[in-house]
Amino acid sequence: SMYEHKPVGKHKVCVCTNVSCMINGSDKIVDHMEKKLDVKLGGGVTSDGKFSLKEVECLGACGGAPMFQIGEKYYENLTPDLVDSILDGLE
């Protein structure tokens, strides 16, 4: 998940969709982000170059599922409102 074949956004959002995250609603988080950012998971970069979404295997934070990683930081127990707050807070 660290090697890219195409350009990525300033913030690469690595979304775990493995078993623990999946059964805790990662699909709803992915749907929400795709609509909010108008970019598909694995489908390029937002028009402003700020974000890209990438599906990744387990990141080892199953107790905080659903979760994603941006840079070196893990964000756990995600809800659509929390995702909005996180993404809106990034420069």
DOTORGU-793435 format. One record per residue: residue number from 1; residue in three letters; y, z, x of N, C-alpha, C, O in turn. Coordinates in nm, 3 decimals. Each point is the difference from the previous one (the first is absolute). Layout:
BEGIN
<atom resi="NUM" resn="Ala" n_yy="Y" n_zz="Z" n_xx="X" ca_yy="Y" ca_zz="Z" ca_xx="X" c_yy="Y" c_zz="Z" c_xx="X" o_yy="Y" o_zz="Z" o_xx="X"/>
...
***
This chain:
BEGIN
<atom resi="1" resn="Ser" n_yy="-0.121" n_zz="0.000" n_xx="0.081" ca_yy="0.121" ca_zz="0.000" ca_xx="-0.081" c_yy="0.127" c_zz="0.000" c_xx="0.085" o_yy="0.110" o_zz="-0.005" o_xx="-0.053"/>
<atom resi="2" resn="Met" n_yy="-0.125" n_zz="0.010" n_xx="0.185" ca_yy="0.118" ca_zz="0.001" ca_xx="0.086" c_yy="0.036" c_zz="-0.139" c_xx="0.051" o_yy="0.109" o_zz="-0.020" o_xx="0.053"/>
<atom resi="3" resn="Tyr" n_yy="-0.198" n_zz="-0.076" n_xx="-0.069" ca_yy="0.023" ca_zz="-0.136" ca_xx="0.049" c_yy="0.039" c_zz="-0.089" c_xx="-0.117" o_yy="-0.066" o_zz="0.001" o_xx="-0.104"/>
<atom resi="4" resn="Glu" n_yy="0.171" n_zz="-0.077" n_xx="0.122" ca_yy="0.049" ca_zz="-0.086" ca_xx="-0.108" c_yy="-0.001" c_zz="-0.146" c_xx="0.042" o_yy="0.032" o_zz="-0.032" o_xx="0.115"/>
<atom resi="5" resn="His" n_yy="-0.069" n_zz="-0.056" n_xx="-0.207" ca_yy="0.002" ca_zz="-0.144" ca_xx="0.024" c_yy="0.127" c_zz="-0.064" c_xx="-0.053" o_yy="0.032" o_zz="-0.114" o_xx="0.036"/>
<atom resi="6" resn="Lys" n_yy="0.042" n_zz="0.187" n_xx="-0.120" ca_yy="0.122" ca_zz="-0.051" ca_xx="-0.062" c_yy="0.109" c_zz="0.106" c_xx="0.017" o_yy="-0.031" o_zz="0.117" o_xx="0.026"/>
<atom resi="7" resn="Pro" n_yy="0.157" n_zz="-0.156" n_xx="-0.040" ca_yy="0.108" ca_zz="0.099" ca_xx="0.008" c_yy="-0.014" c_zz="0.107" c_xx="-0.108" o_yy="-0.049" o_zz="-0.027" o_xx="-0.110"/>
<atom resi="8" resn="Val" n_yy="0.091" n_zz="0.148" n_xx="0.141" ca_yy="0.000" ca_zz="0.110" ca_xx="-0.096" c_yy="0.142" c_zz="0.053" c_xx="-0.016" o_yy="0.088" o_zz="-0.028" o_xx="0.082"/>
<atom resi="9" resn="Gly" n_yy="-0.068" n_zz="0.103" n_xx="-0.188" ca_yy="0.131" ca_zz="0.058" ca_xx="-0.026" c_yy="0.035" c_zz="0.111" c_xx="0.097" o_yy="-0.085" o_zz="0.047" o_xx="0.076"/>
<atom resi="10" resn="Lys" n_yy="0.208" n_zz="-0.006" n_xx="-0.080" ca_yy="0.046" ca_zz="0.112" ca_xx="0.083" c_yy="-0.087" c_zz="0.122" c_xx="-0.025" o_yy="-0.029" o_zz="0.076" o_xx="0.093"/>
<atom resi="11" resn="His" n_yy="-0.012" n_zz="-0.058" n_xx="-0.218" ca_yy="-0.089" ca_zz="0.110" ca_xx="-0.038" c_yy="-0.130" c_zz="-0.059" c_xx="-0.053" o_yy="-0.004" o_zz="-0.057" o_xx="-0.109"/>
<atom resi="12" resn="Lys" n_yy="-0.102" n_zz="0.071" n_xx="0.187" ca_yy="-0.132" ca_zz="-0.046" ca_xx="-0.045" c_yy="-0.066" c_zz="0.117" c_xx="-0.073" o_yy="-0.032" o_zz="0.102" o_xx="0.060"/>
<atom resi="13" resn="Val" n_yy="0.013" n_zz="-0.118" n_xx="-0.190" ca_yy="-0.061" ca_zz="0.103" ca_xx="-0.083" c_yy="-0.150" c_zz="-0.025" c_xx="-0.002" o_yy="-0.047" o_zz="-0.097" o_xx="-0.060"/>
<atom resi="14" resn="Cys" n_yy="-0.027" n_zz="0.185" n_xx="0.126" ca_yy="-0.146" ca_zz="-0.012" ca_xx="0.010" c_yy="-0.061" c_zz="0.085" c_xx="-0.110" o_yy="-0.002" o_zz="0.123" o_xx="0.008"/>
<atom resi="15" resn="Val" n_yy="-0.049" n_zz="-0.189" n_xx="-0.112" ca_yy="-0.051" ca_zz="0.069" ca_xx="-0.118" c_yy="-0.151" c_zz="0.014" c_xx="0.007" o_yy="-0.072" o_zz="-0.099" o_xx="0.013"/>
<atom resi="16" resn="Cys" n_yy="0.025" n_zz="0.221" n_xx="-0.020" ca_yy="-0.144" ca_zz="0.023" ca_xx="-0.004" c_yy="-0.052" c_zz="-0.031" c_xx="-0.140" o_yy="0.053" o_zz="0.049" o_xx="-0.100"/>
<atom resi="17" resn="Thr" n_yy="-0.157" n_zz="-0.132" n_xx="0.094" ca_yy="-0.062" ca_zz="-0.033" ca_xx="-0.129" c_yy="-0.148" c_zz="0.033" c_xx="0.004" o_yy="-0.077" o_zz="-0.049" o_xx="-0.083"/>
<atom resi="18" resn="Asn" n_yy="0.035" n_zz="0.132" n_xx="0.178" ca_yy="-0.139" ca_zz="0.038" ca_xx="0.012" c_yy="-0.039" c_zz="0.096" c_xx="-0.111" o_yy="0.082" o_zz="0.031" o_xx="-0.087"/>
<atom resi="19" resn="Val" n_yy="-0.205" n_zz="0.017" n_xx="0.087" ca_yy="-0.058" ca_zz="0.071" ca_xx="-0.114" c_yy="0.085" c_zz="0.116" c_xx="-0.051" o_yy="0.032" o_zz="0.003" o_xx="-0.119"/>
<atom resi="20" resn="Ser" n_yy="0.004" n_zz="0.091" n_xx="0.203" ca_yy="0.075" ca_zz="0.117" ca_xx="-0.048" c_yy="0.133" c_zz="-0.040" c_xx="-0.062" o_yy="0.039" o_zz="0.049" o_xx="-0.105"/>
<atom resi="21" resn="Cys" n_yy="0.031" n_zz="-0.140" n_xx="0.173" ca_yy="0.129" ca_zz="-0.044" ca_xx="-0.054" c_yy="-0.019" c_zz="-0.082" c_xx="-0.127" o_yy="0.077" o_zz="0.013" o_xx="-0.096"/>
<atom resi="22" resn="Met" n_yy="-0.180" n_zz="-0.097" n_xx="0.095" ca_yy="-0.025" ca_zz="-0.084" ca_xx="-0.117" c_yy="-0.026" c_zz="0.085" c_xx="-0.125" o_yy="0.057" o_zz="-0.026" o_xx="-0.105"/>
<atom resi="23" resn="Ile" n_yy="-0.142" n_zz="0.126" n_xx="0.118" ca_yy="-0.032" ca_zz="0.081" ca_xx="-0.119" c_yy="0.116" c_zz="0.091" c_xx="-0.040" o_yy="-0.002" o_zz="0.059" o_xx="-0.109"/>
<atom resi="24" resn="Asn" n_yy="0.102" n_zz="-0.046" n_xx="0.196" ca_yy="0.117" ca_zz="0.081" ca_xx="-0.032" c_yy="0.122" c_zz="-0.086" c_xx="-0.034" o_yy="0.111" o_zz="0.052" o_xx="-0.008"/>
<atom resi="25" resn="Gly" n_yy="-0.132" n_zz="-0.183" n_xx="-0.012" ca_yy="0.107" ca_zz="-0.082" ca_xx="-0.054" c_yy="0.076" c_zz="-0.088" c_xx="0.097" o_yy="0.113" o_zz="-0.039" o_xx="-0.028"/>
<atom resi="26" resn="Ser" n_yy="-0.172" n_zz="0.005" n_xx="0.141" ca_yy="0.072" ca_zz="-0.087" ca_xx="0.094" c_yy="0.031" c_zz="-0.136" c_xx="-0.062" o_yy="0.099" o_zz="-0.064" o_xx="0.037"/>
<atom resi="27" resn="Asp" n_yy="-0.182" n_zz="0.019" n_xx="-0.131" ca_yy="0.027" ca_zz="-0.129" ca_xx="-0.065" c_yy="0.132" c_zz="0.004" c_xx="-0.077" o_yy="0.073" o_zz="-0.099" o_xx="-0.002"/>
<atom resi="28" resn="Lys" n_yy="-0.042" n_zz="0.212" n_xx="-0.061" ca_yy="0.127" ca_zz="0.014" ca_xx="-0.072" c_yy="0.117" c_zz="0.004" c_xx="0.097" o_yy="0.107" o_zz="-0.053" o_xx="-0.029"/>
<atom resi="29" resn="Ile" n_yy="-0.127" n_zz="0.116" n_xx="0.145" ca_yy="0.104" ca_zz="0.005" ca_xx="0.102" c_yy="0.027" c_zz="-0.140" c_xx="0.055" o_yy="0.115" o_zz="-0.040" o_xx="0.016"/>
<atom resi="30" resn="Val" n_yy="-0.222" n_zz="-0.035" n_xx="0.012" ca_yy="0.015" ca_zz="-0.137" ca_xx="0.049" c_yy="0.072" c_zz="-0.086" c_xx="-0.103" o_yy="0.094" o_zz="-0.071" o_xx="0.034"/>
<atom resi="31" resn="Asp" n_yy="-0.136" n_zz="0.078" n_xx="-0.160" ca_yy="0.066" ca_zz="-0.078" ca_xx="-0.106" c_yy="0.149" c_zz="0.034" c_xx="-0.008" o_yy="0.084" o_zz="-0.090" o_xx="-0.011"/>
<atom resi="32" resn="His" n_yy="-0.053" n_zz="0.217" n_xx="0.018" ca_yy="0.139" ca_zz="0.045" ca_xx="-0.009" c_yy="0.083" c_zz="-0.056" c_xx="0.116" o_yy="0.110" o_zz="-0.051" o_xx="-0.021"/>
<atom resi="33" resn="Met" n_yy="-0.163" n_zz="0.060" n_xx="0.143" ca_yy="0.074" ca_zz="-0.049" ca_xx="0.116" c_yy="0.015" c_zz="-0.152" c_xx="-0.002" o_yy="0.106" o_zz="-0.052" o_xx="0.036"/>
<atom resi="34" resn="Glu" n_yy="-0.210" n_zz="-0.019" n_xx="-0.078" ca_yy="0.010" ca_zz="-0.146" ca_xx="-0.008" c_yy="0.111" c_zz="-0.042" c_xx="-0.096" o_yy="0.074" o_zz="-0.094" o_xx="0.028"/>
<atom resi="35" resn="Lys" n_yy="-0.063" n_zz="0.164" n_xx="-0.141" ca_yy="0.105" ca_zz="-0.032" ca_xx="-0.097" c_yy="0.138" c_zz="0.041" c_xx="0.053" o_yy="0.096" o_zz="-0.076" o_xx="-0.011"/>
<atom resi="36" resn="Lys" n_yy="-0.088" n_zz="0.194" n_xx="0.068" ca_yy="0.128" ca_zz="0.051" ca_xx="0.051" c_yy="0.054" c_zz="-0.088" c_xx="0.112" o_yy="0.119" o_zz="-0.032" o_xx="0.003"/>
<atom resi="37" resn="Leu" n_yy="-0.206" n_zz="-0.007" n_xx="0.090" ca_yy="0.043" ca_zz="-0.074" ca_xx="0.119" c_yy="-0.009" c_zz="-0.151" c_xx="-0.015" o_yy="0.051" o_zz="-0.074" o_xx="0.084"/>
<atom resi="38" resn="Asp" n_yy="-0.116" n_zz="0.028" n_xx="-0.189" ca_yy="-0.021" ca_zz="-0.143" ca_xx="-0.023" c_yy="-0.070" c_zz="-0.067" c_xx="0.118" o_yy="0.039" o_zz="-0.108" o_xx="0.046"/>
<atom resi="39" resn="Val" n_yy="-0.144" n_zz="0.175" n_xx="0.002" ca_yy="-0.086" ca_zz="-0.054" ca_xx="0.106" c_yy="-0.141" c_zz="0.051" c_xx="-0.026" o_yy="-0.019" o_zz="0.113" o_xx="-0.046"/>
<atom resi="40" resn="Lys" n_yy="-0.078" n_zz="-0.195" n_xx="0.076" ca_yy="-0.140" ca_zz="0.037" ca_xx="-0.022" c_yy="-0.058" c_zz="0.072" c_xx="0.120" o_yy="0.047" o_zz="-0.016" o_xx="0.113"/>
<atom resi="41" resn="Leu" n_yy="-0.148" n_zz="0.097" n_xx="-0.138" ca_yy="-0.074" ca_zz="0.067" ca_xx="0.106" c_yy="-0.057" c_zz="-0.106" c_xx="0.093" o_yy="-0.077" o_zz="-0.085" o_xx="-0.043"/>
<atom resi="42" resn="Gly" n_yy="0.116" n_zz="0.090" n_xx="0.171" ca_yy="-0.044" ca_zz="-0.100" ca_xx="0.096" c_yy="0.067" c_zz="-0.134" c_xx="-0.015" o_yy="-0.044" o_zz="-0.099" o_xx="0.058"/>
<atom resi="43" resn="Gly" n_yy="0.151" n_zz="0.095" n_xx="-0.137" ca_yy="0.060" ca_zz="-0.129" ca_xx="-0.035" c_yy="0.136" c_zz="-0.029" c_xx="0.057" o_yy="0.077" o_zz="-0.073" o_xx="-0.062"/>
<atom resi="44" resn="Gly" n_yy="-0.045" n_zz="0.126" n_xx="0.175" ca_yy="0.128" ca_zz="-0.036" ca_xx="0.062" c_yy="0.098" c_zz="0.115" c_xx="0.003" o_yy="-0.037" o_zz="0.117" o_xx="0.000"/>
<atom resi="45" resn="Val" n_yy="0.163" n_zz="-0.157" n_xx="0.004" ca_yy="0.110" ca_zz="0.094" ca_xx="0.022" c_yy="0.099" c_zz="-0.012" c_xx="-0.115" o_yy="0.019" o_zz="-0.108" o_xx="-0.055"/>
<atom resi="46" resn="Thr" n_yy="0.043" n_zz="0.219" n_xx="0.019" ca_yy="0.102" ca_zz="-0.004" ca_xx="-0.104" c_yy="0.114" c_zz="-0.092" c_xx="0.043" o_yy="0.018" o_zz="-0.025" o_xx="0.119"/>
<atom resi="47" resn="Ser" n_yy="0.057" n_zz="-0.025" n_xx="-0.215" ca_yy="0.106" ca_zz="-0.098" ca_xx="0.029" c_yy="0.106" c_zz="0.056" c_xx="0.096" o_yy="0.064" o_zz="-0.077" o_xx="0.071"/>
<atom resi="48" resn="Asp" n_yy="-0.046" n_zz="0.209" n_xx="-0.069" ca_yy="0.098" ca_zz="0.059" ca_xx="0.091" c_yy="-0.060" c_zz="0.035" c_xx="0.136" o_yy="0.070" o_zz="0.052" o_xx="0.088"/>
<atom resi="49" resn="Gly" n_yy="-0.199" n_zz="-0.081" n_xx="-0.070" ca_yy="-0.067" ca_zz="0.027" ca_xx="0.127" c_yy="-0.032" c_zz="0.146" c_xx="0.025" o_yy="-0.041" o_zz="0.037" o_xx="0.110"/>
<atom resi="50" resn="Lys" n_yy="0.058" n_zz="0.044" n_xx="-0.212" ca_yy="-0.014" ca_zz="0.145" ca_xx="0.018" c_yy="-0.144" c_zz="0.049" c_xx="-0.011" o_yy="-0.039" o_zz="0.091" o_xx="0.074"/>
<atom resi="51" resn="Phe" n_yy="-0.041" n_zz="-0.148" n_xx="-0.164" ca_yy="-0.134" ca_zz="0.053" ca_xx="-0.026" c_yy="-0.108" c_zz="-0.106" c_xx="0.001" o_yy="0.023" o_zz="-0.116" o_xx="-0.037"/>
<atom resi="52" resn="Ser" n_yy="-0.140" n_zz="0.158" n_xx="0.079" ca_yy="-0.123" ca_zz="-0.075" ca_xx="-0.023" c_yy="-0.106" c_zz="0.101" c_xx="-0.041" o_yy="0.004" o_zz="0.116" o_xx="0.042"/>
<atom resi="53" resn="Leu" n_yy="-0.099" n_zz="-0.161" n_xx="-0.122" ca_yy="-0.107" ca_zz="0.087" ca_xx="-0.050" c_yy="-0.131" c_zz="-0.046" c_xx="0.060" o_yy="-0.033" o_zz="-0.119" o_xx="-0.001"/>
<atom resi="54" resn="Lys" n_yy="-0.042" n_zz="0.214" n_xx="0.054" ca_yy="-0.128" ca_zz="-0.032" ca_xx="0.062" c_yy="-0.108" c_zz="0.096" c_xx="-0.049" o_yy="0.019" o_zz="0.122" o_xx="0.001"/>
<atom resi="55" resn="Glu" n_yy="-0.131" n_zz="-0.178" n_xx="-0.043" ca_yy="-0.115" ca_zz="0.081" ca_xx="-0.039" c_yy="-0.075" c_zz="0.042" c_xx="0.125" o_yy="-0.029" o_zz="-0.083" o_xx="0.086"/>
<atom resi="56" resn="Val" n_yy="-0.002" n_zz="0.212" n_xx="-0.075" ca_yy="-0.072" ca_zz="0.051" ca_xx="0.115" c_yy="-0.120" c_zz="0.083" c_xx="-0.044" o_yy="-0.007" o_zz="0.049" o_xx="-0.113"/>
<atom resi="57" resn="Glu" n_yy="-0.085" n_zz="-0.034" n_xx="0.206" ca_yy="-0.115" ca_zz="0.086" ca_xx="-0.023" c_yy="0.045" c_zz="0.146" c_xx="0.004" o_yy="0.117" o_zz="0.029" o_xx="0.022"/>
<atom resi="58" resn="Cys" n_yy="-0.209" n_zz="0.060" n_xx="-0.044" ca_yy="0.028" ca_zz="0.144" ca_xx="-0.005" c_yy="0.086" c_zz="0.045" c_xx="0.117" o_yy="-0.030" o_zz="-0.030" o_xx="0.116"/>
<atom resi="59" resn="Leu" n_yy="0.135" n_zz="0.103" n_xx="-0.146" ca_yy="0.089" ca_zz="0.055" ca_xx="0.102" c_yy="-0.029" c_zz="0.149" c_xx="0.023" o_yy="0.075" o_zz="0.067" o_xx="0.072"/>
<atom resi="60" resn="Gly" n_yy="-0.181" n_zz="-0.017" n_xx="-0.131" ca_yy="-0.043" ca_zz="0.138" ca_xx="0.025" c_yy="0.082" c_zz="0.106" c_xx="-0.069" o_yy="0.003" o_zz="0.114" o_xx="0.046"/>
<atom resi="61" resn="Ala" n_yy="0.062" n_zz="-0.148" n_xx="-0.155" ca_yy="0.080" ca_zz="0.098" ca_xx="-0.074" c_yy="-0.052" c_zz="0.008" c_xx="-0.143" o_yy="0.078" o_zz="0.004" o_xx="-0.095"/>
<atom resi="62" resn="Cys" n_yy="-0.210" n_zz="0.000" n_xx="0.082" ca_yy="-0.063" ca_zz="-0.006" ca_xx="-0.133" c_yy="0.042" c_zz="0.114" c_xx="-0.091" o_yy="0.004" o_zz="-0.016" o_xx="-0.122"/>
<atom resi="63" resn="Gly" n_yy="0.027" n_zz="0.131" n_xx="0.178" ca_yy="0.042" ca_zz="0.114" ca_xx="-0.080" c_yy="0.136" c_zz="-0.020" c_xx="-0.065" o_yy="0.035" o_zz="0.072" o_xx="-0.093"/>
<atom resi="64" resn="Gly" n_yy="0.042" n_zz="-0.170" n_xx="0.142" ca_yy="0.132" ca_zz="-0.027" ca_xx="-0.054" c_yy="0.009" c_zz="-0.135" c_xx="-0.067" o_yy="0.108" o_zz="-0.058" o_xx="-0.012"/>
<atom resi="65" resn="Ala" n_yy="-0.221" n_zz="0.007" n_xx="-0.033" ca_yy="-0.006" ca_zz="-0.133" ca_xx="-0.062" c_yy="0.070" c_zz="0.000" c_xx="-0.135" o_yy="-0.003" o_zz="0.100" o_xx="-0.072"/>
<atom resi="66" resn="Pro" n_yy="0.067" n_zz="-0.212" n_xx="0.037" ca_yy="0.020" ca_zz="-0.123" ca_xx="0.077" c_yy="0.111" c_zz="0.018" c_xx="0.103" o_yy="0.090" o_zz="0.083" o_xx="-0.016"/>
<atom resi="67" resn="Met" n_yy="-0.099" n_zz="-0.163" n_xx="0.123" ca_yy="0.095" ca_zz="0.015" ca_xx="0.110" c_yy="0.030" c_zz="-0.134" c_xx="0.066" o_yy="-0.074" o_zz="-0.097" o_xx="-0.017"/>
<atom resi="68" resn="Phe" n_yy="0.184" n_zz="0.095" n_xx="0.092" ca_yy="0.027" ca_zz="-0.113" ca_xx="0.088" c_yy="0.065" c_zz="0.051" c_xx="0.127" o_yy="0.043" o_zz="0.115" o_xx="0.009"/>
<atom resi="69" resn="Gln" n_yy="-0.036" n_zz="-0.205" n_xx="0.089" ca_yy="0.060" ca_zz="0.031" ca_xx="0.128" c_yy="0.111" c_zz="-0.100" c_xx="0.027" o_yy="-0.017" o_zz="-0.120" o_xx="-0.020"/>
<atom resi="70" resn="Ile" n_yy="0.130" n_zz="0.170" n_xx="0.066" ca_yy="0.110" ca_zz="-0.084" ca_xx="0.045" c_yy="0.037" c_zz="0.048" c_xx="0.140" o_yy="0.040" o_zz="0.115" o_xx="0.019"/>
<atom resi="71" resn="Gly" n_yy="-0.055" n_zz="-0.204" n_xx="0.077" ca_yy="0.020" ca_zz="0.042" ca_xx="0.139" c_yy="-0.105" c_zz="0.103" c_xx="0.037" o_yy="-0.120" o_zz="-0.024" o_xx="-0.016"/>
<atom resi="72" resn="Glu" n_yy="0.163" n_zz="0.139" n_xx="0.065" ca_yy="-0.092" ca_zz="0.106" ca_xx="0.038" c_yy="-0.013" c_zz="0.107" c_xx="-0.107" o_yy="-0.070" o_zz="0.099" o_xx="0.020"/>
<atom resi="73" resn="Lys" n_yy="0.138" n_zz="-0.116" n_xx="-0.133" ca_yy="0.004" ca_zz="0.105" ca_xx="-0.103" c_yy="-0.092" c_zz="-0.030" c_xx="-0.117" o_yy="-0.002" o_zz="-0.112" o_xx="-0.053"/>
<atom resi="74" resn="Tyr" n_yy="-0.074" n_zz="0.214" n_xx="0.012" ca_yy="-0.086" ca_zz="-0.008" ca_xx="-0.118" c_yy="0.077" c_zz="0.053" c_xx="-0.121" o_yy="0.072" o_zz="0.099" o_xx="0.010"/>
<atom resi="75" resn="Tyr" n_yy="-0.090" n_zz="-0.165" n_xx="-0.123" ca_yy="0.057" ca_zz="0.045" ca_xx="-0.128" c_yy="-0.118" c_zz="0.015" c_xx="-0.095" o_yy="-0.073" o_zz="-0.096" o_xx="-0.026"/>
<atom resi="76" resn="Glu" n_yy="0.056" n_zz="0.216" n_xx="-0.027" ca_yy="-0.118" ca_zz="0.031" ca_xx="-0.079" c_yy="0.035" c_zz="0.038" c_xx="-0.143" o_yy="0.116" o_zz="0.023" o_xx="-0.034"/>
<atom resi="77" resn="Asn" n_yy="-0.221" n_zz="-0.017" n_xx="-0.050" ca_yy="0.012" ca_zz="0.038" ca_xx="-0.141" c_yy="0.107" c_zz="-0.085" c_xx="-0.071" o_yy="0.086" o_zz="0.051" o_xx="-0.071"/>
<atom resi="78" resn="Leu" n_yy="-0.096" n_zz="-0.181" n_xx="0.093" ca_yy="0.103" ca_zz="-0.092" ca_xx="-0.049" c_yy="-0.003" c_zz="-0.016" c_xx="-0.151" o_yy="-0.105" o_zz="-0.002" o_xx="-0.064"/>
<atom resi="79" resn="Thr" n_yy="0.224" n_zz="-0.010" n_xx="0.009" ca_yy="0.023" ca_zz="-0.038" ca_xx="-0.139" c_yy="0.103" c_zz="-0.113" c_xx="0.004" o_yy="0.068" o_zz="-0.016" o_xx="0.101"/>
<atom resi="80" resn="Pro" n_yy="-0.054" n_zz="-0.060" n_xx="-0.207" ca_yy="0.104" ca_zz="-0.104" ca_xx="0.001" c_yy="0.139" c_zz="0.056" c_xx="0.031" o_yy="0.076" o_zz="-0.063" o_xx="0.074"/>
<atom resi="81" resn="Asp" n_yy="-0.041" n_zz="0.177" n_xx="-0.130" ca_yy="0.132" ca_zz="0.059" ca_xx="0.026" c_yy="0.016" c_zz="0.039" c_xx="0.146" o_yy="0.106" o_zz="-0.020" o_xx="0.059"/>
<atom resi="82" resn="Leu" n_yy="-0.211" n_zz="0.077" n_xx="0.000" ca_yy="0.005" ca_zz="0.039" ca_xx="0.141" c_yy="0.011" c_zz="-0.124" c_xx="0.089" o_yy="0.074" o_zz="0.001" o_xx="0.098"/>
<atom resi="83" resn="Val" n_yy="-0.148" n_zz="-0.106" n_xx="-0.132" ca_yy="0.008" ca_zz="-0.126" ca_xx="0.076" c_yy="0.143" c_zz="-0.053" c_xx="-0.004" o_yy="0.052" o_zz="-0.043" o_xx="0.103"/>
<atom resi="84" resn="Asp" n_yy="0.011" n_zz="0.044" n_xx="-0.220" ca_yy="0.138" ca_zz="-0.048" ca_xx="-0.011" c_yy="0.092" c_zz="0.081" c_xx="0.090" o_yy="0.084" o_zz="-0.056" o_xx="0.070"/>
<atom resi="85" resn="Ser" n_yy="-0.100" n_zz="0.186" n_xx="-0.072" ca_yy="0.084" ca_zz="0.088" ca_xx="0.081" c_yy="-0.019" c_zz="-0.028" c_xx="0.149" o_yy="0.097" o_zz="-0.005" o_xx="0.075"/>
<atom resi="86" resn="Ile" n_yy="-0.222" n_zz="-0.013" n_xx="-0.032" ca_yy="-0.028" ca_zz="-0.027" ca_xx="0.140" c_yy="0.059" c_zz="-0.133" c_xx="0.043" o_yy="0.071" o_zz="-0.007" o_xx="0.100"/>
<atom resi="87" resn="Leu" n_yy="-0.100" n_zz="-0.098" n_xx="-0.175" ca_yy="0.046" ca_zz="-0.133" ca_xx="0.037" c_yy="0.152" c_zz="-0.011" c_xx="-0.005" o_yy="0.062" o_zz="-0.063" o_xx="0.086"/>
<atom resi="88" resn="Asp" n_yy="-0.002" n_zz="0.123" n_xx="-0.187" ca_yy="0.147" ca_zz="-0.004" ca_xx="-0.014" c_yy="0.068" c_zz="0.077" c_xx="0.113" o_yy="0.115" o_zz="-0.027" o_xx="0.033"/>
<atom resi="89" resn="Gly" n_yy="-0.186" n_zz="0.123" n_xx="0.026" ca_yy="0.057" ca_zz="0.081" ca_xx="0.108" c_yy="-0.011" c_zz="-0.061" c_xx="0.137" o_yy="0.055" o_zz="0.056" o_xx="0.096"/>
<atom resi="90" resn="Leu" n_yy="-0.124" n_zz="-0.168" n_xx="-0.082" ca_yy="-0.014" ca_zz="-0.064" ca_xx="0.129" c_yy="0.114" c_zz="-0.098" c_xx="0.024" o_yy="0.040" o_zz="-0.073" o_xx="-0.090"/>
<atom resi="91" resn="Glu" n_yy="0.010" n_zz="0.071" n_xx="0.213" ca_yy="0.111" ca_zz="-0.090" ca_xx="0.033" c_yy="-0.051" c_zz="-0.135" c_xx="0.043" o_yy="0.080" o_zz="-0.088" o_xx="0.032"/>
***
